[in-house]
């Protein structure tokens, strides 16, 4: 009887251990997400007259972002969890003159234990612009570097060796621009000796047309850079390893119009850009005709036809500017994020107070995934004219499923989550 009891006890112990291990295995089973399923979490005001314009995630962090309020020259840190956010440290910066305005930012990878914010400062009197390098930890301006005219977008290389600056030099915004100065430029700042010793490596003129004006830029981990040249509907591709650049180092891609027939065709005028995590594709958002397109890198081959965003927007509640055929939704800043073998494209829609998501795993055949509202006073942004919210900036974390939009006209920040951020 004792032997039988011992056998039974042993069997129970073994069975119990097996059940315990099984429960542990169940807890560790990865959930596979088959859609992005974007949802709005909350919005906060940054000040109606502050122009909260561009927002960026902080590289190396899972709980911080930062945005610029261009009208009041202010940087504000966002502290967030998976379910809420608040405004943290605030830095009021001196752009250096009464005619200067802060237009855009990017945040560096961690360098010597510090993230740096590159702040684009444009001079409204048509003087050259500059970049202010600001320590994110305390708001100290550690270096200023003069660049081209009217810097309007910037991006650090992923290894922190350079900063690329798109200098728009737009005559429409700056009537004081001389008639003999064509186009704009992109400036390349060398950071290899540290941010405090940053120097201008090259200001490459994009002057092949009166309106060849760079708008935005993005970089990849292999050094590839893409620059949107808005009014001439072009993308410029180069590699930072080739600096100083010559014309032969550039690939210039002409973007197609929206495909309408005859005089109804609308040019692309690209704005936002993003490069896929593996560096093989770029996402292009075309603000004038409301389309987007995927591009192969570094060759610049286009996948499929321009995809029209408007067809997937349920209006109402989303505003669509009905004053003209152009800029009815105005996709602005964008991002690409991978999850469970799928690649998603995320866009801020300036005229439709929303952030919209597409599955672009097949880059030639995008599939609509989801859309969520941005802004605070959404209920009153329904006049079918220029949006009073104006969702322009977009920051998307590469892995944790958190995104923010900067809503320039309303002066607010909205937080969003992907499905995997809500588990």
HUTA-V680650 format. One record per pair of residues at least 6 apart in sequence whose ideal C-beta (glycine too) atoms are under 6 Angstrom apart, sorted by the first residue. I is the first residue (numbers start at 0). J is the second residue. D is the distance in Angstrom with one decimal. If there is no record, write none. Layout:
# HUTA-V680650
i = <I,I>
j = <J,J>
d = <D,D>
This chain:
# HUTA-V680650
i = <31,32,32,32,32,34,35,35,35,35,35,36,36,37,37,37,37,38,38,39,39,39,40,40,41,42,42,42,43,44,45,45,45,45,46,47,48,49,49,49,49,50,50,50,50,51,51,51,51,51,52,52,52,52,52,52,53,53,53,53,53,54,54,54,54,54,54,55,55,55,55,56,56,56,57,57,57,58,59,61,62,64,64,64,65,65,66,66,67,67,67,69,69,69,72,72,72,73,74,75,75,76,76,77,78,78,81,84,90,94,94,98,98,98,99,99,100,101,101,102,102,102,103,103,103,103,104,104,105,105,105,105,106,106,107,107,107,107,108,110,113,114,115,115,116,116,117,117,117,117,118,118,119,119,120,120,120,121,121,121,122,125,125,125,127,127,128,128,128,129,129,130,130,131,131,132,132,132,133,134,141,141,142,142,142,144,144,144,146,146,146,147,147,147,147,148,148,149,149,149,150,150,151,151,152,152,152,153,154,154,154,154,155,156,156,157,160,160,161,161,161,162,163,163,163,164,165,165,165,165,165,165,166,166,166,167,167,168,169,170,181,181,182,182,182,182,182,183,183,183,184,184,184,184,185,185,185,186,187,187,187,188,188,189,189,190,200,201,201,203,205,205,208,210,210,211,211,212,212,213,213,214,214,214,215,215,216,217,217,217,217,218,219,219,220,221,222,222,222,223,223,223,224,224,225,225,225,225,226,227,227,229,232,232,232,232,233,233,234,235,235,236,236,236,237,237,237,241,250,252,254,256,256,256,257,257,257,257,265,265,266,267,267,268,268,269,269,270,270,270,271,271,271,271,273,273,273,273,274,275,276,279,280,280,281,281,282,282,282,283,284,284,284,284,286,287,287,289,289,289,289,290,290,290,291,291,292,292,293,293,293,294,302,302,303,306,308,308,309,309,311,312,315,317,317,318,318,318,318,319,320,320,320,321,322,328,328,328,329,329,330,330,331,331,331,332,332,332,333,334,334,334,335,336,336,338,341,341,342,342,343,344,344,345,345,346,347,347,347,347,348,348,349,349,349,350,352,352,352,352,352,352,352,353,353,353,354,354,354,354,355,356,356,357,357,357,358,358,359,371,373,373,373,373,374,374,374,374,375,380,380,380,387,388,388,388,389,389,389,390,390,391,392,393,394,395,399,400,400,400,400,401,402,403,403,404,405>
j = <339,338,339,418,419,368,343,356,368,369,417,369,418,356,369,371,415,371,416,371,372,415,414,416,414,375,411,413,412,411,51,68,410,412,410,410,70,68,70,71,410,68,69,70,407,66,68,405,410,412,67,69,391,392,405,407,67,103,104,392,405,64,66,392,394,403,405,65,105,106,394,64,394,396,63,106,114,108,109,399,79,77,394,403,74,76,75,405,74,101,104,100,101,102,92,94,101,91,90,86,89,87,88,84,85,87,420,414,138,101,120,122,123,124,120,122,121,118,120,119,121,151,119,151,152,153,116,118,117,153,154,155,114,116,114,115,155,159,159,159,134,135,132,194,133,135,130,132,153,162,131,133,150,153,128,129,131,128,149,150,128,173,175,176,145,148,146,149,150,143,145,144,146,140,143,141,142,194,140,141,194,195,194,195,197,188,197,199,164,166,186,166,184,186,202,166,168,166,167,168,164,166,165,167,165,215,216,164,163,216,217,218,162,218,239,220,190,191,187,190,239,188,187,216,224,186,185,213,214,215,216,226,183,184,186,183,212,183,212,176,206,209,205,206,208,211,212,205,212,213,202,203,204,205,203,213,226,202,200,201,242,197,199,198,200,197,242,242,243,244,211,213,231,230,231,228,231,229,230,226,228,227,229,270,227,272,226,225,272,273,274,224,274,278,278,278,238,239,240,238,296,297,237,239,234,236,272,281,235,269,272,268,254,266,267,268,251,253,252,249,251,250,297,299,244,248,249,248,299,299,267,264,265,266,265,288,290,305,288,325,287,285,288,286,287,283,285,284,286,331,284,331,332,333,282,333,334,335,281,335,337,296,293,362,294,296,333,335,344,292,291,330,333,346,329,325,326,308,309,327,328,305,306,307,306,330,301,305,302,359,362,301,362,363,363,365,328,330,327,328,367,351,381,351,353,351,352,380,386,327,327,350,384,383,384,348,350,351,349,350,346,348,347,349,391,347,392,393,346,345,393,395,344,343,395,419,358,360,359,360,356,357,359,356,395,355,354,390,393,404,355,390,389,390,391,386,373,374,377,380,386,388,390,370,372,373,371,373,404,415,370,368,369,365,367,368,366,368,365,415,390,404,406,413,388,406,409,411,411,386,387,388,408,406,408,409,406,407,408,404,406,407,405,404,403,402,420,416,417,419,420,420,415,412,414,413,412>
d = <5.0,5.8,5.2,4.9,5.1,5.5,4.8,4.5,4.8,5.8,5.0,5.2,4.2,5.0,4.6,4.6,5.4,5.5,5.6,4.4,5.5,5.8,4.3,5.7,5.6,4.8,5.2,4.3,5.6,5.1,4.1,5.7,5.2,5.9,5.1,4.6,6.0,3.7,5.6,5.1,4.8,5.8,4.6,4.0,5.4,5.6,5.2,4.7,5.3,5.8,5.9,4.8,5.9,5.7,5.6,4.8,5.3,4.9,5.4,4.1,5.8,5.9,4.0,4.5,4.2,4.8,4.2,5.9,6.0,4.8,4.9,5.0,4.7,5.0,4.3,5.4,5.6,4.6,4.5,5.5,5.7,4.1,5.3,5.5,6.0,5.3,5.7,5.2,5.8,5.5,4.8,5.8,5.0,5.9,5.1,5.2,5.2,5.3,4.5,5.4,5.0,4.1,4.4,5.4,5.5,4.4,5.3,5.0,3.2,5.9,4.8,5.6,4.7,4.6,5.2,5.5,5.6,5.4,5.7,4.6,5.1,5.2,4.4,5.9,5.2,5.9,5.4,5.4,5.1,4.8,5.1,5.5,5.5,5.5,5.6,4.4,4.7,5.5,4.9,4.9,5.8,4.3,5.2,5.2,4.5,5.6,5.3,6.0,5.2,5.4,4.4,6.0,4.0,5.4,5.7,5.0,6.0,4.8,4.6,5.9,5.9,5.1,4.2,5.4,5.4,5.7,5.4,5.8,4.2,5.3,5.1,5.0,5.8,5.3,5.3,5.3,4.5,5.0,5.5,6.0,5.8,5.3,5.8,5.5,5.0,5.4,5.3,5.6,5.0,5.9,3.7,3.1,3.8,5.1,5.0,5.6,3.9,6.0,4.7,4.9,4.9,4.9,5.8,4.2,4.1,3.7,5.6,4.7,5.2,5.0,5.2,5.0,5.4,4.8,5.7,4.4,5.7,5.2,5.9,5.9,5.1,4.3,5.9,4.6,5.5,4.2,5.4,3.8,5.8,5.4,4.6,5.7,5.0,4.7,5.8,5.1,4.8,3.8,5.3,4.6,4.3,5.2,4.8,4.1,5.9,3.7,5.9,5.3,4.4,5.0,5.1,5.9,5.0,5.6,5.5,5.1,5.3,4.7,4.7,4.8,5.4,5.4,5.9,5.2,4.2,5.4,5.4,5.8,4.9,5.3,4.9,5.5,5.2,3.7,5.9,5.4,4.8,5.8,5.5,5.1,5.5,4.7,4.2,5.5,4.9,5.3,4.6,5.4,4.4,5.6,5.1,5.3,4.4,3.7,5.6,4.9,4.7,4.6,5.0,5.6,5.5,5.2,5.5,5.9,5.8,5.5,5.3,5.0,4.3,4.0,5.4,4.9,4.6,4.9,4.3,5.7,5.7,5.7,4.5,5.6,5.6,4.2,5.6,5.4,5.9,5.4,5.2,4.4,5.0,4.1,4.2,4.2,5.9,5.3,5.0,4.0,5.5,5.6,3.9,5.6,5.8,3.8,5.8,5.7,3.6,5.0,5.2,5.6,4.3,5.5,4.0,5.3,4.2,4.1,4.6,5.2,5.1,4.9,5.2,4.9,5.7,5.8,5.6,5.9,4.5,5.6,5.3,5.2,5.2,5.0,4.9,4.0,4.6,5.6,4.8,5.3,6.0,5.1,5.4,5.6,4.5,3.7,5.8,5.4,5.5,5.9,5.9,5.1,4.3,5.8,3.6,5.6,4.0,4.1,3.5,4.9,5.1,5.6,5.7,5.2,4.2,5.7,5.7,4.6,5.2,5.4,5.7,5.2,5.0,5.1,4.9,4.4,6.0,4.3,5.6,5.1,5.5,4.8,4.1,4.4,4.5,5.8,5.0,4.9,4.7,5.2,5.4,4.0,4.7,4.6,5.9,3.6,5.9,5.3,5.7,6.0,5.8,4.8,5.3,5.0,5.6,4.7,4.7,5.2,5.4,5.2,5.6,4.5,4.1,4.9,6.0,5.9,5.4,5.7,5.2,4.8,5.2,4.9,5.9,5.1,5.4,4.0,5.7,5.3,5.5,5.6,5.7,5.8,5.4,5.7,4.4,4.3,5.1,4.4,5.8,5.7,4.4,5.2,5.0,5.6,4.3,4.5,5.6,4.3,3.6,4.9,5.2,5.7,5.1,5.6,5.0,5.1,5.7,4.8,6.0,4.4,5.8,4.5,3.3,4.6,4.9,4.6,3.2,5.7,4.7,4.4,5.9,5.7,3.5,4.7,3.0,5.6,4.4,5.9,5.6,4.8,6.0>
